[in-house]
Amino acid sequence: MWRNLGSFRENPLISSKSNSFNKVGEKQLNRDYHNLNTLRRIKEKSKVGGLKEQDDQFYEVERLGNNREWSIELSKLDIQPIRESFRNLHSRRLVHYSKGSLDKNRALHVNVPKQPLAFHVKSKDNALIVPIYKKLFANLKTHLQFNNIFARDASVGAHSWAQLPIRIISDSSALDLSLSHLVSRVPLRSPSEQPISLTVYIASKLNREVDGSKSFAIFDPELQNLLIVGEASTNAVRDAIGKAVASIHAKKFGDEGLYLNADVLTLKNKNVVVFNDNSLLKQKISSDIFSAHGAFWTHNGLVKAWSGASRTTQSLNDTPSFGSVVENQKGESFVTLPLKTPNATEHPSAVVFLISDSKNALPTLSKLSPSQAAQFFLAGYNGTKFQPFFGESLYHGVDPNGVVKRFKDLVENMGVNAFILNTAGPKGLSSEETQKILESIADGTASLAPTLDGFSLFSPITFLRGFKNVSGQKTSGNSSFESEMNTFIQTTFPTVQL
């Protein structure tokens, strides 16, 4: 294919001996005239739509990697594709374009960094991001122009109760393939008519640095753009997208529910929302995973945020096969696989804050009232530090009073029990014991267990049938933790009323 068709004399389909066209050449000439007419129409449309007109380049005959409508849509974003540009490319071709190695089961293996993305929000008071954002965004778009573009129109959430359409534009085919198992499919329309609430730009090969980090994400809540620069794992990209989605959803549909940075397990036919640090998915869990890494909790029920789950290869019962991407990190390997569960389900029977307490301040199992659950949700103690809402920069630009109230109302109005489960309790818990305690929480047994009085933030369970390691007693660490948590909430959220 030619990008410049100013002259037909160099067309190899013209017979050099007779200086006349053979039959194939005549067909090619007709196609060339058709392309020239197409170019005129594109230029006219560019002038009307305010697009940048290119004098020496135009979109040739449509084929895989060169769709006219998609190219025009990219032009509206100031991205003039010089190489191939794909939209929702199928897995076979994505594997073809990916750098890595195939194992005996034809799963693709790639090496990715282990560290998370440094997450920044573009706001007026962010003196670090505002001065560099415009130039960085322009550099990112230029970078994408000179690389193959792999775009994906999809959504986070796949039910009418909660669904946020997104568009991911990336320079990495392997990352696009992995994300294709994570995001939810949507009906594809014309690129210009596709509803989009968040546009994600990923330049994994771009070498830039912000605040000492070469892998970072910048969220622009005003334009609803998310820029991701540098190499990153699927988990890191998913977490960055989840933070942006949480903010956009809370602003647009906050009255209808919340995006929670939690897993949802189905135990004994009951749903349990589990806040944790991804440690749960590293274990071989016998229960069904309804939703991993995030879920929408609405007044109608729970909605799966992500259509897949990233698990360690050691925790899988099946071996990854063709179309799967195994991301090798230092000492661990992760693979993202589809979750074969419904898109929506009923309300949870319980909310569990699953932590491994390094301060030795929490008992093994504690029960929470709706107000105490809202406090713990706000503080987000993950066992080592306080991280509001169990996710850095979640609900940016949203009134925390509204977020806490929605969470408390859902717990209270739906009759949901709330617990803190400390796997590093006084005697520690194995994965099997953790599983059985979660089952007792799901079926309501734990809610009937006796508790110890005299605590303001939680009520330790003193006895749970069948578990010797569950026992509550008052220690000096309890009081210091309560004081530390109250101080953190008052300092970080002085306007929040609990």
HUPEVEN-V216273 format. One record per pair of residues at least 24 apart in sequence whose C-alpha atoms are under 7 Angstrom apart, sorted by the first residue. I is the first residue (numbers start at 1). J is the second residue. D is the distance in whole Angstrom. If there is no record, write none. Layout:
i/j/d
I/J/D
I/J/D
//
This chain:
i/j/d
3/57/6
3/58/6
3/60/7
4/56/6
4/57/6
35/60/6
35/61/7
51/75/7
51/76/6
69/191/7
70/191/6
73/191/6
73/192/6
79/141/6
79/142/7
79/145/6
80/145/6
81/145/5
82/145/6
82/146/6
83/146/6
83/147/6
83/148/5
84/148/5
84/149/6
85/148/6
85/149/4
85/150/6
86/149/6
86/150/5
86/151/6
87/150/6
87/151/5
87/152/6
88/151/6
88/152/5
88/153/7
91/177/6
91/323/6
94/173/5
94/174/7
94/177/6
95/174/7
97/173/6
98/173/5
98/174/5
105/321/5
105/322/6
106/321/6
106/322/5
107/320/6
107/321/5
107/322/5
107/323/6
107/324/5
107/325/6
107/326/7
108/324/6
108/325/5
108/326/6
109/325/6
109/326/5
109/327/6
109/328/7
110/326/6
110/327/5
110/328/6
111/327/6
111/328/5
111/329/6
112/231/7
112/232/6
112/233/6
112/327/6
112/328/6
112/329/6
113/231/7
113/232/6
113/233/6
113/329/6
114/329/5
114/330/7
116/236/5
117/215/6
117/216/5
117/217/6
117/232/7
117/236/6
118/215/7
118/216/4
118/217/6
119/216/6
119/217/5
119/218/6
119/240/7
120/217/6
120/218/5
120/219/6
121/218/5
121/219/5
121/220/6
122/218/7
122/219/6
122/220/5
140/203/6
143/206/7
144/171/6
144/203/7
147/171/6
150/176/7
154/183/6
154/184/6
154/185/5
154/186/5
155/183/6
155/184/5
155/185/7
155/186/7
156/183/6
156/184/6
156/305/5
156/306/6
157/184/7
157/303/6
157/304/6
157/305/4
157/306/6
158/184/6
158/343/6
159/303/7
159/343/6
159/344/7
161/298/7
162/296/7
162/303/7
164/197/6
165/195/6
165/196/5
165/197/5
165/198/7
166/196/5
166/197/6
166/198/5
166/199/6
167/196/6
167/198/6
167/199/5
167/200/6
168/199/6
168/200/5
168/201/6
169/200/6
169/201/5
169/202/6
170/201/6
170/202/5
170/203/6
171/202/7
171/203/6
171/204/7
172/204/7
175/234/7
178/234/7
178/324/7
178/325/6
178/336/6
179/234/7
181/307/7
181/308/6
181/336/6
181/337/6
181/338/5
182/306/5
182/307/5
182/308/4
182/309/7
182/336/7
182/338/7
183/306/5
183/307/6
184/306/7
184/307/5
197/224/7
198/224/5
198/225/6
199/224/7
199/225/5
199/226/6
200/225/6
200/226/5
200/227/6
201/226/6
201/227/5
201/228/6
202/227/6
202/228/5
202/229/6
203/228/6
203/229/5
203/230/6
204/229/6
204/230/4
204/231/5
205/230/6
205/231/7
206/230/6
219/244/7
243/393/6
243/394/5
246/394/6
246/395/6
247/394/6
247/395/4
247/396/5
247/398/7
250/395/7
250/398/7
251/398/7
256/298/6
256/299/6
257/296/7
257/297/5
257/298/4
257/299/6
257/406/7
258/296/6
258/297/5
258/298/7
259/294/7
259/295/6
259/296/4
259/297/6
260/294/6
260/295/5
260/296/6
261/293/6
261/294/5
261/295/7
261/390/6
261/391/7
262/292/7
262/293/6
262/294/5
262/295/7
263/291/6
263/292/5
263/293/5
263/294/6
263/295/7
264/289/6
264/290/5
264/291/5
264/292/6
265/289/5
265/290/6
266/290/6
267/439/6
267/442/6
268/439/7
268/442/7
268/443/7
270/348/7
270/349/6
270/442/6
271/348/4
271/349/6
272/348/5
272/349/6
272/350/5
272/351/6
272/442/6
273/348/6
273/350/6
273/351/5
273/352/6
274/351/6
274/352/5
274/353/6
274/354/6
275/352/6
275/353/5
275/354/6
276/353/7
276/354/5
276/355/6
281/311/6
282/311/6
282/312/6
282/315/6
283/315/6
284/315/5
284/316/7
290/341/6
301/345/6
301/346/5
301/347/5
302/344/6
302/345/5
302/346/6
302/347/6
303/343/6
303/344/4
303/345/7
304/343/5
304/344/6
307/338/6
307/339/6
308/336/6
308/337/5
308/338/4
308/339/5
309/336/5
309/337/6
309/338/6
309/339/7
310/334/6
310/335/5
310/336/4
310/337/7
311/335/6
311/336/6
348/416/7
349/416/5
349/417/6
349/442/6
350/416/5
350/417/5
350/418/6
350/441/7
350/442/6
351/416/7
351/417/6
351/418/5
351/419/6
352/418/6
352/419/5
352/420/6
352/421/7
353/419/6
353/420/5
353/421/6
354/420/6
354/421/5
354/422/6
355/382/6
355/383/5
355/421/6
355/422/5
355/423/6
356/383/5
356/422/5
356/423/5
356/424/5
357/383/4
357/384/7
357/422/6
357/424/6
358/383/6
358/384/6
360/477/7
361/477/4
361/478/5
361/481/6
362/422/7
362/425/7
362/478/6
363/422/7
363/425/6
363/426/7
363/460/6
363/472/6
364/421/6
364/422/5
364/423/7
364/425/4
364/426/7
364/470/6
364/471/7
365/419/7
365/420/6
365/421/5
365/422/6
365/460/6
365/461/6
365/470/7
366/419/6
366/420/5
366/421/7
366/458/6
366/459/5
366/460/4
366/461/5
367/418/6
367/419/5
367/420/7
367/458/6
367/459/5
367/460/6
367/461/7
368/418/5
368/419/5
368/458/5
368/459/6
369/418/7
370/408/6
370/411/6
370/412/6
371/408/7
372/457/6
372/458/7
373/418/6
374/404/6
374/407/7
374/408/5
378/404/7
379/489/6
400/496/7
401/496/5
401/497/7
417/447/7
427/469/6
457/482/7
//
